[in-house]
Amino acid sequence: MPRYEFRCRACGSTFEVSRPMSASGDPATCPDGHDDTVKLLSTVAMTGGGSAPRPAAGGGGGCCGGGCCS
Ligand SMILES: [Zn+2]
């Protein structure tokens, strides 16, 4: 499911919302409860975004594709 980034114009914070593409144009509510928000550029499938699990963390052998196991 794509993620969309919003910014709250009431408190200035940014937040992400995961929602179907069919609902991409719907208004989002700030985590603090404000509804004066604007949608920013889509952050769909960004890697290295900080919150994604690291492939090597589970020891599942996912690191051998990048040359780190030579
Ligand atoms: Zn807010």
PDB file of the backbone (N, CA, C, O) and the ligand in Angstrom, with CONECT records:
HET     ZN  A 101       1
ATOM      1  N   MET A   1       0.854  -1.196   0.000  1.00  0.00           N
ATOM      2  CA  MET A   1       0.000   0.000   0.000  1.00  0.00           C
ATOM      3  C   MET A   1       0.896   1.255   0.000  1.00  0.00           C
ATOM      4  O   MET A   1       1.801   1.373   0.826  1.00  0.00           O
ATOM      5  N   PRO A   2       0.645   2.158  -0.901  1.00  0.00           N
ATOM      6  CA  PRO A   2       1.499   3.348  -0.973  1.00  0.00           C
ATOM      7  C   PRO A   2       1.346   4.239   0.253  1.00  0.00           C
ATOM      8  O   PRO A   2       0.307   4.279   0.912  1.00  0.00           O
ATOM      9  N   ARG A   3       2.418   4.938   0.518  1.00  0.00           N
ATOM     10  CA  ARG A   3       2.385   5.869   1.635  1.00  0.00           C
ATOM     11  C   ARG A   3       2.394   7.291   1.084  1.00  0.00           C
ATOM     12  O   ARG A   3       3.018   7.585   0.065  1.00  0.00           O
ATOM     13  N   TYR A   4       1.697   8.139   1.777  1.00  0.00           N
ATOM     14  CA  TYR A   4       1.619   9.535   1.370  1.00  0.00           C
ATOM     15  C   TYR A   4       2.044  10.402   2.542  1.00  0.00           C
ATOM     16  O   TYR A   4       1.688  10.151   3.694  1.00  0.00           O
ATOM     17  N   GLU A   5       2.817  11.430   2.211  1.00  0.00           N
ATOM     18  CA  GLU A   5       3.303  12.305   3.261  1.00  0.00           C
ATOM     19  C   GLU A   5       2.467  13.581   3.284  1.00  0.00           C
ATOM     20  O   GLU A   5       2.181  14.190   2.254  1.00  0.00           O
ATOM     21  N   PHE A   6       2.102  13.945   4.462  1.00  0.00           N
ATOM     22  CA  PHE A   6       1.306  15.151   4.650  1.00  0.00           C
ATOM     23  C   PHE A   6       2.032  16.095   5.596  1.00  0.00           C
ATOM     24  O   PHE A   6       2.839  15.679   6.427  1.00  0.00           O
ATOM     25  N   ARG A   7       1.725  17.356   5.447  1.00  0.00           N
ATOM     26  CA  ARG A   7       2.228  18.329   6.402  1.00  0.00           C
ATOM     27  C   ARG A   7       1.056  19.078   7.002  1.00  0.00           C
ATOM     28  O   ARG A   7       0.129  19.493   6.307  1.00  0.00           O
ATOM     29  N   CYS A   8       1.124  19.237   8.302  1.00  0.00           N
ATOM     30  CA  CYS A   8       0.066  19.950   9.006  1.00  0.00           C
ATOM     31  C   CYS A   8       0.378  21.437   9.011  1.00  0.00           C
ATOM     32  O   CYS A   8       1.456  21.854   9.435  1.00  0.00           O
ATOM     33  N   ARG A   9      -0.557  22.219   8.543  1.00  0.00           N
ATOM     34  CA  ARG A   9      -0.331  23.662   8.514  1.00  0.00           C
ATOM     35  C   ARG A   9      -0.658  24.311   9.854  1.00  0.00           C
ATOM     36  O   ARG A   9      -0.338  25.477  10.083  1.00  0.00           O
ATOM     37  N   ALA A  10      -1.291  23.554  10.728  1.00  0.00           N
ATOM     38  CA  ALA A  10      -1.614  24.096  12.040  1.00  0.00           C
ATOM     39  C   ALA A  10      -0.416  24.034  12.985  1.00  0.00           C
ATOM     40  O   ALA A  10      -0.150  24.986  13.718  1.00  0.00           O
ATOM     41  N   CYS A  11       0.306  22.908  12.966  1.00  0.00           N
ATOM     42  CA  CYS A  11       1.434  22.761  13.886  1.00  0.00           C
ATOM     43  C   CYS A  11       2.750  22.561  13.161  1.00  0.00           C
ATOM     44  O   CYS A  11       3.804  22.546  13.796  1.00  0.00           O
ATOM     45  N   GLY A  12       2.713  22.407  11.827  1.00  0.00           N
ATOM     46  CA  GLY A  12       3.948  22.347  11.057  1.00  0.00           C
ATOM     47  C   GLY A  12       4.599  20.984  10.996  1.00  0.00           C
ATOM     48  O   GLY A  12       5.657  20.846  10.382  1.00  0.00           O
ATOM     49  N   SER A  13       4.013  19.975  11.606  1.00  0.00           N
ATOM     50  CA  SER A  13       4.633  18.666  11.592  1.00  0.00           C
ATOM     51  C   SER A  13       4.296  17.919  10.311  1.00  0.00           C
ATOM     52  O   SER A  13       3.288  18.199   9.662  1.00  0.00           O
ATOM     53  N   THR A  14       5.145  16.972   9.957  1.00  0.00           N
ATOM     54  CA  THR A  14       4.870  16.123   8.805  1.00  0.00           C
ATOM     55  C   THR A  14       4.600  14.710   9.297  1.00  0.00           C
ATOM     56  O   THR A  14       5.120  14.280  10.327  1.00  0.00           O
ATOM     57  N   PHE A  15       3.784  14.006   8.546  1.00  0.00           N
ATOM     58  CA  PHE A  15       3.450  12.640   8.932  1.00  0.00           C
ATOM     59  C   PHE A  15       3.090  11.862   7.686  1.00  0.00           C
ATOM     60  O   PHE A  15       2.761  12.440   6.650  1.00  0.00           O
ATOM     61  N   GLU A  16       3.153  10.547   7.792  1.00  0.00           N
ATOM     62  CA  GLU A  16       2.855   9.682   6.659  1.00  0.00           C
ATOM     63  C   GLU A  16       1.571   8.910   6.912  1.00  0.00           C
ATOM     64  O   GLU A  16       1.245   8.537   8.039  1.00  0.00           O
ATOM     65  N   VAL A  17       0.861   8.688   5.822  1.00  0.00           N
ATOM     66  CA  VAL A  17      -0.376   7.924   5.899  1.00  0.00           C
ATOM     67  C   VAL A  17      -0.323   6.829   4.838  1.00  0.00           C
ATOM     68  O   VAL A  17      -0.026   7.100   3.675  1.00  0.00           O
ATOM     69  N   SER A  18      -0.609   5.607   5.237  1.00  0.00           N
ATOM     70  CA  SER A  18      -0.708   4.520   4.282  1.00  0.00           C
ATOM     71  C   SER A  18      -2.166   4.332   3.915  1.00  0.00           C
ATOM     72  O   SER A  18      -3.029   4.147   4.773  1.00  0.00           O
ATOM     73  N   ARG A  19      -2.415   4.383   2.618  1.00  0.00           N
ATOM     74  CA  ARG A  19      -3.810   4.268   2.175  1.00  0.00           C
ATOM     75  C   ARG A  19      -3.825   3.798   0.730  1.00  0.00           C
ATOM     76  O   ARG A  19      -2.836   3.942   0.012  1.00  0.00           O
ATOM     77  N   PRO A  20      -4.948   3.238   0.308  1.00  0.00           N
ATOM     78  CA  PRO A  20      -5.044   2.810  -1.092  1.00  0.00           C
ATOM     79  C   PRO A  20      -4.917   3.993  -2.033  1.00  0.00           C
ATOM     80  O   PRO A  20      -5.231   5.125  -1.664  1.00  0.00           O
ATOM     81  N   MET A  21      -4.457   3.731  -3.253  1.00  0.00           N
ATOM     82  CA  MET A  21      -4.309   4.812  -4.208  1.00  0.00           C
ATOM     83  C   MET A  21      -5.646   5.475  -4.511  1.00  0.00           C
ATOM     84  O   MET A  21      -5.703   6.661  -4.836  1.00  0.00           O
ATOM     85  N   SER A  22      -6.704   4.709  -4.403  1.00  0.00           N
ATOM     86  CA  SER A  22      -8.022   5.261  -4.686  1.00  0.00           C
ATOM     87  C   SER A  22      -8.428   6.321  -3.678  1.00  0.00           C
ATOM     88  O   SER A  22      -9.330   7.123  -3.920  1.00  0.00           O
ATOM     89  N   ALA A  23      -7.743   6.308  -2.542  1.00  0.00           N
ATOM     90  CA  ALA A  23      -8.061   7.276  -1.492  1.00  0.00           C
ATOM     91  C   ALA A  23      -6.958   8.313  -1.341  1.00  0.00           C
ATOM     92  O   ALA A  23      -6.904   9.031  -0.342  1.00  0.00           O
ATOM     93  N   SER A  24      -6.071   8.390  -2.347  1.00  0.00           N
ATOM     94  CA  SER A  24      -4.904   9.259  -2.209  1.00  0.00           C
ATOM     95  C   SER A  24      -5.279  10.728  -2.085  1.00  0.00           C
ATOM     96  O   SER A  24      -4.528  11.517  -1.512  1.00  0.00           O
ATOM     97  N   GLY A  25      -6.423  11.093  -2.612  1.00  0.00           N
ATOM     98  CA  GLY A  25      -6.809  12.494  -2.575  1.00  0.00           C
ATOM     99  C   GLY A  25      -7.614  12.880  -1.341  1.00  0.00           C
ATOM    100  O   GLY A  25      -7.977  14.043  -1.163  1.00  0.00           O
ATOM    101  N   ASP A  26      -7.886  11.900  -0.497  1.00  0.00           N
ATOM    102  CA  ASP A  26      -8.682  12.205   0.682  1.00  0.00           C
ATOM    103  C   ASP A  26      -7.882  13.042   1.684  1.00  0.00           C
ATOM    104  O   ASP A  26      -6.660  12.915   1.765  1.00  0.00           O
ATOM    105  N   PRO A  27      -8.558  13.880   2.430  1.00  0.00           N
ATOM    106  CA  PRO A  27      -7.850  14.665   3.443  1.00  0.00           C
ATOM    107  C   PRO A  27      -7.336  13.774   4.565  1.00  0.00           C
ATOM    108  O   PRO A  27      -7.930  12.746   4.890  1.00  0.00           O
ATOM    109  N   ALA A  28      -6.231  14.188   5.140  1.00  0.00           N
ATOM    110  CA  ALA A  28      -5.661  13.434   6.252  1.00  0.00           C
ATOM    111  C   ALA A  28      -5.688  14.293   7.501  1.00  0.00           C
ATOM    112  O   ALA A  28      -5.641  15.521   7.435  1.00  0.00           O
ATOM    113  N   THR A  29      -5.763  13.637   8.615  1.00  0.00           N
ATOM    114  CA  THR A  29      -5.781  14.358   9.883  1.00  0.00           C
ATOM    115  C   THR A  29      -4.430  14.210  10.580  1.00  0.00           C
ATOM    116  O   THR A  29      -3.888  13.111  10.692  1.00  0.00           O
ATOM    117  N   CYS A  30      -3.914  15.316  11.036  1.00  0.00           N
ATOM    118  CA  CYS A  30      -2.659  15.337  11.769  1.00  0.00           C
ATOM    119  C   CYS A  30      -2.764  14.448  13.015  1.00  0.00           C
ATOM    120  O   CYS A  30      -3.829  14.343  13.623  1.00  0.00           O
ATOM    121  N   PRO A  31      -1.636  13.805  13.389  1.00  0.00           N
ATOM    122  CA  PRO A  31      -1.645  12.994  14.625  1.00  0.00           C
ATOM    123  C   PRO A  31      -2.078  13.793  15.849  1.00  0.00           C
ATOM    124  O   PRO A  31      -2.539  13.234  16.844  1.00  0.00           O
ATOM    125  N   ASP A  32      -1.920  15.103  15.755  1.00  0.00           N
ATOM    126  CA  ASP A  32      -2.342  15.942  16.872  1.00  0.00           C
ATOM    127  C   ASP A  32      -3.795  16.380  16.758  1.00  0.00           C
ATOM    128  O   ASP A  32      -4.304  17.112  17.607  1.00  0.00           O
ATOM    129  N   GLY A  33      -4.457  15.921  15.697  1.00  0.00           N
ATOM    130  CA  GLY A  33      -5.878  16.182  15.590  1.00  0.00           C
ATOM    131  C   GLY A  33      -6.261  17.343  14.688  1.00  0.00           C
ATOM    132  O   GLY A  33      -7.441  17.658  14.537  1.00  0.00           O
ATOM    133  N   HIS A  34      -5.258  17.982  14.086  1.00  0.00           N
ATOM    134  CA  HIS A  34      -5.581  19.086  13.179  1.00  0.00           C
ATOM    135  C   HIS A  34      -6.001  18.532  11.816  1.00  0.00           C
ATOM    136  O   HIS A  34      -5.515  17.488  11.379  1.00  0.00           O
ATOM    137  N   ASP A  35      -6.891  19.233  11.169  1.00  0.00           N
ATOM    138  CA  ASP A  35      -7.297  18.756   9.840  1.00  0.00           C
ATOM    139  C   ASP A  35      -6.886  19.723   8.732  1.00  0.00           C
ATOM    140  O   ASP A  35      -7.308  19.568   7.586  1.00  0.00           O
ATOM    141  N   ASP A  36      -6.081  20.701   9.058  1.00  0.00           N
ATOM    142  CA  ASP A  36      -5.602  21.643   8.048  1.00  0.00           C
ATOM    143  C   ASP A  36      -4.265  21.138   7.506  1.00  0.00           C
ATOM    144  O   ASP A  36      -3.203  21.655   7.853  1.00  0.00           O
ATOM    145  N   THR A  37      -4.340  20.122   6.653  1.00  0.00           N
ATOM    146  CA  THR A  37      -3.126  19.462   6.171  1.00  0.00           C
ATOM    147  C   THR A  37      -3.021  19.553   4.662  1.00  0.00           C
ATOM    148  O   THR A  37      -4.019  19.714   3.960  1.00  0.00           O
ATOM    149  N   VAL A  38      -1.800  19.447   4.179  1.00  0.00           N
ATOM    150  CA  VAL A  38      -1.557  19.426   2.744  1.00  0.00           C
ATOM    151  C   VAL A  38      -0.739  18.187   2.410  1.00  0.00           C
ATOM    152  O   VAL A  38       0.106  17.749   3.191  1.00  0.00           O
ATOM    153  N   LYS A  39      -1.009  17.636   1.240  1.00  0.00           N
ATOM    154  CA  LYS A  39      -0.284  16.428   0.826  1.00  0.00           C
ATOM    155  C   LYS A  39       1.022  16.832   0.144  1.00  0.00           C
ATOM    156  O   LYS A  39       1.049  17.716  -0.713  1.00  0.00           O
ATOM    157  N   LEU A  40       2.085  16.170   0.542  1.00  0.00           N
ATOM    158  CA  LEU A  40       3.399  16.424  -0.053  1.00  0.00           C
ATOM    159  C   LEU A  40       3.661  15.383  -1.136  1.00  0.00           C
ATOM    160  O   LEU A  40       2.787  14.585  -1.475  1.00  0.00           O
ATOM    161  N   LEU A  41       4.874  15.408  -1.668  1.00  0.00           N
ATOM    162  CA  LEU A  41       5.223  14.429  -2.685  1.00  0.00           C
ATOM    163  C   LEU A  41       5.116  13.021  -2.119  1.00  0.00           C
ATOM    164  O   LEU A  41       5.379  12.789  -0.939  1.00  0.00           O
ATOM    165  N   SER A  42       4.734  12.104  -2.960  1.00  0.00           N
ATOM    166  CA  SER A  42       4.596  10.730  -2.526  1.00  0.00           C
ATOM    167  C   SER A  42       5.938  10.141  -2.144  1.00  0.00           C
ATOM    168  O   SER A  42       6.953  10.434  -2.777  1.00  0.00           O
ATOM    169  N   THR A  43       5.948   9.318  -1.120  1.00  0.00           N
ATOM    170  CA  THR A  43       7.171   8.657  -0.698  1.00  0.00           C
ATOM    171  C   THR A  43       7.052   7.158  -0.910  1.00  0.00           C
ATOM    172  O   THR A  43       7.570   6.369  -0.120  1.00  0.00           O
ATOM    173  N   VAL A  44       6.375   6.771  -1.966  1.00  0.00           N
ATOM    174  CA  VAL A  44       6.119   5.356  -2.221  1.00  0.00           C
ATOM    175  C   VAL A  44       7.422   4.583  -2.372  1.00  0.00           C
ATOM    176  O   VAL A  44       8.296   4.950  -3.158  1.00  0.00           O
ATOM    177  N   ALA A  45       7.530   3.519  -1.609  1.00  0.00           N
ATOM    178  CA  ALA A  45       8.609   2.544  -1.767  1.00  0.00           C
ATOM    179  C   ALA A  45       9.999   3.157  -1.645  1.00  0.00           C
ATOM    180  O   ALA A  45      10.939   2.689  -2.288  1.00  0.00           O
ATOM    181  N   MET A  46      10.136   4.171  -0.848  1.00  0.00           N
ATOM    182  CA  MET A  46      11.483   4.701  -0.633  1.00  0.00           C
ATOM    183  C   MET A  46      12.299   3.734   0.208  1.00  0.00           C
ATOM    184  O   MET A  46      11.819   3.199   1.208  1.00  0.00           O
ATOM    185  N   THR A  47      13.534   3.520  -0.208  1.00  0.00           N
ATOM    186  CA  THR A  47      14.414   2.659   0.583  1.00  0.00           C
ATOM    187  C   THR A  47      15.319   3.519   1.451  1.00  0.00           C
ATOM    188  O   THR A  47      15.613   4.665   1.114  1.00  0.00           O
ATOM    189  N   GLY A  48      15.746   2.971   2.543  1.00  0.00           N
ATOM    190  CA  GLY A  48      16.601   3.714   3.446  1.00  0.00           C
ATOM    191  C   GLY A  48      15.846   4.823   4.144  1.00  0.00           C
ATOM    192  O   GLY A  48      16.435   5.828   4.544  1.00  0.00           O
ATOM    193  N   GLY A  49      14.561   4.648   4.291  1.00  0.00           N
ATOM    194  CA  GLY A  49      13.758   5.690   4.888  1.00  0.00           C
ATOM    195  C   GLY A  49      13.847   5.732   6.397  1.00  0.00           C
ATOM    196  O   GLY A  49      13.251   6.603   7.032  1.00  0.00           O
ATOM    197  N   GLY A  50      14.576   4.811   6.972  1.00  0.00           N
ATOM    198  CA  GLY A  50      14.786   4.861   8.406  1.00  0.00           C
ATOM    199  C   GLY A  50      13.955   3.854   9.164  1.00  0.00           C
ATOM    200  O   GLY A  50      14.441   3.243  10.116  1.00  0.00           O
ATOM    201  N   SER A  51      12.706   3.668   8.759  1.00  0.00           N
ATOM    202  CA  SER A  51      11.853   2.782   9.527  1.00  0.00           C
ATOM    203  C   SER A  51      11.764   1.383   8.914  1.00  0.00           C
ATOM    204  O   SER A  51      11.198   0.474   9.521  1.00  0.00           O
ATOM    205  N   ALA A  52      12.317   1.212   7.724  1.00  0.00           N
ATOM    206  CA  ALA A  52      12.244  -0.088   7.077  1.00  0.00           C
ATOM    207  C   ALA A  52      13.199  -1.069   7.750  1.00  0.00           C
ATOM    208  O   ALA A  52      14.296  -0.690   8.163  1.00  0.00           O
ATOM    209  N   PRO A  53      12.789  -2.310   7.859  1.00  0.00           N
ATOM    210  CA  PRO A  53      13.684  -3.306   8.461  1.00  0.00           C
ATOM    211  C   PRO A  53      14.915  -3.538   7.604  1.00  0.00           C
ATOM    212  O   PRO A  53      14.832  -3.558   6.376  1.00  0.00           O
ATOM    213  N   ARG A  54      16.042  -3.712   8.245  1.00  0.00           N
ATOM    214  CA  ARG A  54      17.280  -3.909   7.503  1.00  0.00           C
ATOM    215  C   ARG A  54      17.397  -5.370   7.099  1.00  0.00           C
ATOM    216  O   ARG A  54      17.188  -6.254   7.930  1.00  0.00           O
ATOM    217  N   PRO A  55      17.726  -5.646   5.837  1.00  0.00           N
ATOM    218  CA  PRO A  55      17.753  -7.024   5.328  1.00  0.00           C
ATOM    219  C   PRO A  55      18.708  -7.910   6.099  1.00  0.00           C
ATOM    220  O   PRO A  55      18.435  -9.101   6.245  1.00  0.00           O
ATOM    221  N   ALA A  56      19.801  -7.390   6.592  1.00  0.00           N
ATOM    222  CA  ALA A  56      20.810  -8.211   7.243  1.00  0.00           C
ATOM    223  C   ALA A  56      20.478  -8.484   8.706  1.00  0.00           C
ATOM    224  O   ALA A  56      21.144  -9.294   9.350  1.00  0.00           O
ATOM    225  N   ALA A  57      19.478  -7.832   9.221  1.00  0.00           N
ATOM    226  CA  ALA A  57      19.211  -7.926  10.642  1.00  0.00           C
ATOM    227  C   ALA A  57      18.721  -9.304  11.054  1.00  0.00           C
ATOM    228  O   ALA A  57      18.983  -9.750  12.172  1.00  0.00           O
ATOM    229  N   GLY A  58      18.016  -9.977  10.164  1.00  0.00           N
ATOM    230  CA  GLY A  58      17.450 -11.258  10.536  1.00  0.00           C
ATOM    231  C   GLY A  58      18.349 -12.437  10.241  1.00  0.00           C
ATOM    232  O   GLY A  58      18.018 -13.566  10.603  1.00  0.00           O
ATOM    233  N   GLY A  59      19.473 -12.209   9.595  1.00  0.00           N
ATOM    234  CA  GLY A  59      20.369 -13.298   9.265  1.00  0.00           C
ATOM    235  C   GLY A  59      19.788 -14.226   8.228  1.00  0.00           C
ATOM    236  O   GLY A  59      20.136 -15.406   8.199  1.00  0.00           O
ATOM    237  N   GLY A  60      18.926 -13.737   7.386  1.00  0.00           N
ATOM    238  CA  GLY A  60      18.258 -14.575   6.406  1.00  0.00           C
ATOM    239  C   GLY A  60      19.030 -14.731   5.119  1.00  0.00           C
ATOM    240  O   GLY A  60      18.510 -15.306   4.163  1.00  0.00           O
ATOM    241  N   GLY A  61      20.229 -14.249   5.061  1.00  0.00           N
ATOM    242  CA  GLY A  61      21.040 -14.406   3.860  1.00  0.00           C
ATOM    243  C   GLY A  61      20.723 -13.370   2.817  1.00  0.00           C
ATOM    244  O   GLY A  61      21.113 -13.533   1.660  1.00  0.00           O
ATOM    245  N   GLY A  62      20.046 -12.331   3.169  1.00  0.00           N
ATOM    246  CA  GLY A  62      19.659 -11.343   2.178  1.00  0.00           C
ATOM    247  C   GLY A  62      20.768 -10.401   1.759  1.00  0.00           C
ATOM    248  O   GLY A  62      20.563  -9.563   0.881  1.00  0.00           O
ATOM    249  N   CYS A  63      21.948 -10.520   2.370  1.00  0.00           N
ATOM    250  CA  CYS A  63      23.003  -9.568   2.087  1.00  0.00           C
ATOM    251  C   CYS A  63      23.921 -10.022   0.974  1.00  0.00           C
ATOM    252  O   CYS A  63      24.751  -9.240   0.510  1.00  0.00           O
ATOM    253  N   CYS A  64      23.797 -11.278   0.525  1.00  0.00           N
ATOM    254  CA  CYS A  64      24.766 -11.811  -0.413  1.00  0.00           C
ATOM    255  C   CYS A  64      24.589 -11.255  -1.818  1.00  0.00           C
ATOM    256  O   CYS A  64      25.433 -11.496  -2.682  1.00  0.00           O
ATOM    257  N   GLY A  65      23.535 -10.532  -2.060  1.00  0.00           N
ATOM    258  CA  GLY A  65      23.358  -9.976  -3.380  1.00  0.00           C
ATOM    259  C   GLY A  65      24.135  -8.685  -3.578  1.00  0.00           C
ATOM    260  O   GLY A  65      24.276  -8.224  -4.711  1.00  0.00           O
ATOM    261  N   GLY A  66      24.629  -8.105  -2.527  1.00  0.00           N
ATOM    262  CA  GLY A  66      25.276  -6.812  -2.647  1.00  0.00           C
ATOM    263  C   GLY A  66      26.783  -6.863  -2.576  1.00  0.00           C
ATOM    264  O   GLY A  66      27.438  -5.822  -2.536  1.00  0.00           O
ATOM    265  N   GLY A  67      27.344  -8.053  -2.559  1.00  0.00           N
ATOM    266  CA  GLY A  67      28.796  -8.164  -2.566  1.00  0.00           C
ATOM    267  C   GLY A  67      29.426  -8.048  -1.192  1.00  0.00           C
ATOM    268  O   GLY A  67      30.649  -7.973  -1.075  1.00  0.00           O
ATOM    269  N   CYS A  68      28.607  -8.033  -0.152  1.00  0.00           N
ATOM    270  CA  CYS A  68      29.172  -7.853   1.174  1.00  0.00           C
ATOM    271  C   CYS A  68      29.656  -9.173   1.774  1.00  0.00           C
ATOM    272  O   CYS A  68      30.280  -9.179   2.835  1.00  0.00           O
ATOM    273  N   CYS A  69      29.371 -10.291   1.099  1.00  0.00           N
ATOM    274  CA  CYS A  69      29.740 -11.589   1.625  1.00  0.00           C
ATOM    275  C   CYS A  69      30.969 -12.152   0.933  1.00  0.00           C
ATOM    276  O   CYS A  69      31.260 -13.341   1.060  1.00  0.00           O
ATOM    277  N   SER A  70      31.677 -11.332   0.220  1.00  0.00           N
ATOM    278  CA  SER A  70      32.856 -11.831  -0.480  1.00  0.00           C
ATOM    279  C   SER A  70      33.910 -12.196   0.568  1.00  0.00           C
ATOM    280  O   SER A  70      35.001 -12.643   0.217  1.00  0.00           O
TER     281      SER A  70
HETATM  282 ZN    ZN A 101      -1.068  19.383  13.515  1.00  0.00          ZN2+
END
